[in-house]
Amino acid sequence: NIGLFLKTILPPTSIGCTEMRRKLSYHQSGGICTVLASFCMLPEPNILEDVFDTFNLHNKNIPNDDKILLRQMAVSFSMELARIGRHHDVHSKNIVWQQLGSLLDCLIFALLDVEALIPFPTCNLSLLSELGGDYSRLKGEETLLSMHSRVCPSSNVLDRDAAVIPCQNENYFDTACGLHTSKNIWSFCQNCAFLMTELGTTHNASQITFIGNAILHACDEFVSSDKMELLRPMSVERECFKRVMVIESILSAIEVNRDLEGDTMMQQVATITDSITTKILENLFSVTEASLYHEAQSKISQGSRKSQFMIAKTCAFQKAYSELSGSLLAILLRKNLPWKNKQLLIFARDRIIVGSLTRSLDIRSAIEVEARRFDLYTRKFLSTYTISSRVVEKMNDDFRIALLRRSSELLVHDAASFSCQENTALLYSLVTAASQVNGHELNLFISTTSGRLTISPKEMLKEASVQVDSSEKLINAIDFHLMFQEENNRFHAVEKNQLASLRDWALMNLFPAKLKSPGVETRMKIVILNLISRLFEVFSSVFIDESEKIHTTSGGITSDPRTYAEIIYAIKACLQRYFTEKSEKDDRLIESVFSCSLDLFKLPVIDTSVPNNITCLLQWANRTSSSLARYIVKFWKWLGVCGKLLQDLTPLKDLSQAMEKDLDIVNSSLDMHEFKSFSVSLATIEYGLSLGKEIHTHSTNRYTKNLSREGLRRSMANHQGFHFADDLDSRVVPLSFSCKETITKFNEFTTKL
């Protein structure tokens, strides 16, 4: 009889039942699951495993919509199972213990289910106004006020926000659906947590107890934490933030206690990282589908105000879910937990995250292509429609911004991977994404990234200055939460060393290579220069205790002094390319060059000839006679004269010619002759230091040995991508006030020394 009963809840495509019977089963599915959970608590027979197998129809030939329905029914069943298990006898608890892994999987699905979040209105009114005008903003405000005015009938204080959401006509019955999940999700969370703490203690499974306590602590914060005040009650943004808090607490509990031995139950929860990742990918696809659906409906209704509001509301929801999913994926990587399916990790990190940051893929298409490989359920709301590039690009942009905001977490994973000789390209991908943003987002990226690579999380929290923007309430709340969590985490020596190694490699190899490259846009070079400058500035700060800084094994910001030469050579090559390229000139690059060079010269280095053994790099170079020291001093003098010539509006053509060893300068001013002299001296020292080896290899290339001196020079120049005398830019670059001010600061500092 139980077997026949189970068949009642299956989709018609599996058993061939009529549409009427299917509709009846669907509308009463909540009640069916409640009765089924009670059956599972009977002493004999033990059918709990069979029931979960029934819901878990992997690889069965049924539509994805029916698979989602079964998973929502599995959630409804698990909710009742957790309630009974928490409040009933030891026998009931032990039955639940046998399938705790399945219960946790249903909890993760419920927390990340898009359909459980859709019923909530958005509090991102500025975005509604931007996309849908004043009507959409007023409509959004009305919806929020309407929900706030309703009486809350829920008995659980945590579920009161969702209790006021009205039921749709088809869901007035006890139906297992997204709305049912919305109204019961936090009581489900609490029941699971209480079960885990009690069962973990009973079965001597300490990790399970830790996870349960972590969930309870996160739920307590819903009603007691000041962080919740950043977001309006009953909004989708607030619900997304709650989910970040709970899932982050689960992952932190696993991370802290994963080294404990003797707990066999951790084998059941070892797949939790895979579970979170697959459900994020599935729901990201569903969010894009919802946006495409509403855009198609808007075209049918010819752009009515109501349809415009629905599009704006869907975009606000899409942005909130992007911030939720981007944050959780970054947290997953930051924890460096083991993955059951390593290929899923590679896909999520190298394809989805890196691809999104570098704008090299469409998230929706990438997920659809790999759906069968990773058993992802991709639902389509319309059978045929035109894919809107605007909707897809909006999704990609929202997700990229969310990932960029999590640069701190991603860099920790990148550093750990780098130490294992894995090149994940996360740092470069983040810099690429940062070059596409402006203002607050760019400044925050540079501040966060430089802090993560230079100082401890505790000091980062002191340095942080998160600005609360009305349109960024959710992402600001996540920022605050994760920063406080980082401060409470132990900052291990291993993690410090990994971050120091990643920074050392970036300063020695990655950043100089990109500054010299002809294929890198000026905008990205400005970001790299500003990032290097900020790294040096933070490391040099006398207001930060040395114990809170991340040092290399040699005690400085880099383990190899040659790094200074590589950076100087890259800055010089970057500036020369700027002079020669016939492109739109941005004087922010000049400003960044002088700012970065100034912070480089201020770097503290060990000098045994001074009383406290610490001096700045430029002073050390003035007292030392090594080739590296002479190179630093010559560059300082060269850049000082270059700044004066730029302020005097010297044509770029003249500056470029003066930097070429084999070209006579036309301008006969004293400054220009001095600039030429320093350029020749720098080139000589660079040859001795073997800087720019890609240039010097031409002298031994058998394909160039018969070229004239001028031909060889041009061949070498073409290798670097420069253009010379016959086609140089004769323009001048008017400098902005801030650029002139930076050059003045540079000259004042060096003159003082």
Secondary structure as the mmCIF struct_conf table of DSSP 4:
data_model
#
loop_
_struct_conf.conf_type_id
_struct_conf.id
_struct_conf.beg_label_comp_id
_struct_conf.beg_label_asym_id
_struct_conf.beg_label_seq_id
_struct_conf.end_label_comp_id
_struct_conf.end_label_asym_id
_struct_conf.end_label_seq_id
HELX_RH_AL_P HELX_RH_AL_P1 ILE A 2 THR A 8
TURN_TY1_P TURN_TY1_P1 ILE A 9 ILE A 9
BEND BEND1 LEU A 10 LEU A 10
HELX_RH_AL_P HELX_RH_AL_P2 PRO A 12 ILE A 15
HELX_RH_AL_P HELX_RH_AL_P3 GLU A 19 HIS A 27
TURN_TY1_P TURN_TY1_P2 GLN A 28 GLN A 28
HELX_RH_AL_P HELX_RH_AL_P4 SER A 29 CYS A 40
TURN_TY1_P TURN_TY1_P3 MET A 41 MET A 41
BEND BEND2 LEU A 42 PRO A 45
HELX_RH_AL_P HELX_RH_AL_P5 LEU A 48 PHE A 55
TURN_TY1_P TURN_TY1_P4 HIS A 58 ASN A 59
BEND BEND3 ASN A 61 ILE A 62
HELX_RH_AL_P HELX_RH_AL_P6 ASN A 64 HIS A 87
BEND BEND4 HIS A 88 HIS A 88
HELX_RH_AL_P HELX_RH_AL_P7 VAL A 90 GLN A 98
TURN_TY1_P TURN_TY1_P5 GLN A 99 GLN A 99
HELX_RH_AL_P HELX_RH_AL_P8 LEU A 100 LEU A 112
HELX_RH_AL_P HELX_RH_AL_P9 VAL A 114 LEU A 117
TURN_TY1_P TURN_TY1_P6 ILE A 118 PRO A 119
BEND BEND5 PHE A 120 PHE A 120
HELX_LH_PP_P HELX_LH_PP_P1 PRO A 121 THR A 122
HELX_RH_AL_P HELX_RH_AL_P10 LEU A 125 HIS A 148
TURN_TY1_P TURN_TY1_P7 SER A 149 SER A 149
BEND BEND6 ARG A 150 ARG A 150
BEND BEND7 SER A 155 ASN A 156
HELX_RH_3T_P HELX_RH_3T_P1 VAL A 157 ASP A 159
HELX_RH_AL_P HELX_RH_AL_P11 ARG A 160 ALA A 163
TURN_TY1_P TURN_TY1_P8 VAL A 164 VAL A 164
BEND BEND8 ILE A 165 ILE A 165
HELX_LH_PP_P HELX_LH_PP_P2 PRO A 166 GLN A 168
HELX_RH_3T_P HELX_RH_3T_P2 ASN A 169 ASN A 171
BEND BEND9 TYR A 172 PHE A 173
BEND BEND10 CYS A 177 CYS A 177
HELX_RH_AL_P HELX_RH_AL_P12 GLY A 178 THR A 202
TURN_TY1_P TURN_TY1_P9 HIS A 203 ASN A 204
HELX_RH_AL_P HELX_RH_AL_P13 SER A 206 SER A 224
HELX_RH_3T_P HELX_RH_3T_P3 ASP A 226 LEU A 230
BEND BEND11 LEU A 231 LEU A 231
TURN_TY1_P TURN_TY1_P10 PRO A 233 MET A 234
HELX_RH_AL_P HELX_RH_AL_P14 VAL A 236 ASN A 257
TURN_TY1_P TURN_TY1_P11 ARG A 258 ASP A 259
BEND BEND12 GLY A 262 GLY A 262
TURN_TY1_P TURN_TY1_P12 THR A 264 MET A 265
HELX_RH_AL_P HELX_RH_AL_P15 MET A 266 VAL A 269
TURN_TY1_P TURN_TY1_P13 ALA A 270 THR A 271
HELX_RH_AL_P HELX_RH_AL_P16 ILE A 272 ILE A 300
TURN_TY1_P TURN_TY1_P14 SER A 301 GLN A 302
BEND BEND13 GLY A 303 GLY A 303
HELX_RH_AL_P HELX_RH_AL_P17 ARG A 305 LYS A 335
TURN_TY1_P TURN_TY1_P15 ASN A 336 ASN A 336
BEND BEND14 LYS A 340 LYS A 340
HELX_RH_AL_P HELX_RH_AL_P18 LYS A 342 ILE A 346
HELX_RH_PI_P HELX_RH_PI_P1 PHE A 347 ILE A 353
HELX_RH_AL_P HELX_RH_AL_P19 VAL A 354 LEU A 357
TURN_TY1_P TURN_TY1_P16 THR A 358 ARG A 359
BEND BEND15 LEU A 361 LEU A 361
HELX_RH_AL_P HELX_RH_AL_P20 ILE A 363 VAL A 369
TURN_TY1_P TURN_TY1_P17 GLU A 370 ASP A 375
BEND BEND16 PHE A 381 THR A 384
HELX_LH_PP_P HELX_LH_PP_P3 THR A 386 SER A 388
HELX_RH_AL_P HELX_RH_AL_P21 SER A 389 ARG A 405
TURN_TY1_P TURN_TY1_P18 ARG A 406 ARG A 406
HELX_RH_AL_P HELX_RH_AL_P22 SER A 407 SER A 419
TURN_TY1_P TURN_TY1_P19 CYS A 420 GLN A 421
HELX_RH_AL_P HELX_RH_AL_P23 LEU A 426 ALA A 434
TURN_TY1_P TURN_TY1_P20 SER A 435 GLN A 436
HELX_RH_AL_P HELX_RH_AL_P24 GLY A 439 THR A 454
STRN STRN1 ILE A 455 ILE A 455
HELX_RH_AL_P HELX_RH_AL_P25 PRO A 457 GLU A 463
HELX_RH_3T_P HELX_RH_3T_P4 SER A 470 GLU A 472
HELX_RH_AL_P HELX_RH_AL_P26 LYS A 473 ASN A 488
BEND BEND17 ASN A 489 ASN A 489
HELX_RH_AL_P HELX_RH_AL_P27 ALA A 493 TRP A 505
HELX_RH_PI_P HELX_RH_PI_P2 ALA A 506 LEU A 510
HELX_RH_AL_P HELX_RH_AL_P28 PHE A 511 LYS A 516
TURN_TY1_P TURN_TY1_P21 PRO A 518 GLY A 519
BEND BEND18 VAL A 520 VAL A 520
HELX_RH_AL_P HELX_RH_AL_P29 THR A 522 SER A 540
TURN_TY1_P TURN_TY1_P22 VAL A 542 PHE A 543
BEND BEND19 ILE A 544 ILE A 544
HELX_RH_3T_P HELX_RH_3T_P5 GLU A 546 GLU A 548
STRN STRN2 LYS A 549 LYS A 549
TURN_TY1_P TURN_TY1_P23 THR A 553 SER A 554
BEND BEND20 GLY A 555 ILE A 557
BEND BEND21 SER A 559 SER A 559
TURN_TY1_P TURN_TY1_P24 PRO A 561 PRO A 561
HELX_RH_AL_P HELX_RH_AL_P30 ARG A 562 THR A 580
BEND BEND22 SER A 583 SER A 583
HELX_RH_AL_P HELX_RH_AL_P31 ASP A 587 PHE A 601
TURN_TY1_P TURN_TY1_P25 LYS A 602 LYS A 602
STRN STRN3 PRO A 604 ILE A 606
TURN_TY1_P TURN_TY1_P26 THR A 608 SER A 609
BEND BEND23 VAL A 610 VAL A 610
TURN_TY1_P TURN_TY1_P27 PRO A 611 ASN A 612
BEND BEND24 ASN A 613 ASN A 613
STRN STRN4 ILE A 614 CYS A 616
HELX_RH_AL_P HELX_RH_AL_P32 LEU A 617 ARG A 623
BEND BEND25 SER A 626 SER A 626
HELX_RH_AL_P HELX_RH_AL_P33 SER A 627 GLN A 647
TURN_TY1_P TURN_TY1_P28 ASP A 648 LEU A 649
HELX_RH_AL_P HELX_RH_AL_P34 LEU A 652 ALA A 658
TURN_TY1_P TURN_TY1_P29 MET A 659 MET A 659
TURN_TY1_P TURN_TY1_P30 LYS A 661 ASP A 662
BEND BEND26 LEU A 663 LEU A 663
BEND BEND27 VAL A 666 VAL A 666
HELX_RH_AL_P HELX_RH_AL_P35 LEU A 670 GLY A 688
TURN_TY1_P TURN_TY1_P31 LEU A 689 SER A 690
BEND BEND28 GLY A 692 GLY A 692
HELX_RH_AL_P HELX_RH_AL_P36 LYS A 693 HIS A 696
HELX_RH_3T_P HELX_RH_3T_P6 THR A 697 THR A 700
TURN_TY1_P TURN_TY1_P32 ARG A 702 ASN A 706
BEND BEND29 LEU A 707 LEU A 707
HELX_RH_AL_P HELX_RH_AL_P37 ARG A 709 GLN A 720
TURN_TY1_P TURN_TY1_P33 GLY A 721 GLY A 721
HELX_RH_3T_P HELX_RH_3T_P7 ALA A 725 ASP A 727
HELX_LH_PP_P HELX_LH_PP_P4 PRO A 734 SER A 736
HELX_RH_AL_P HELX_RH_AL_P38 PHE A 737 LYS A 752
#
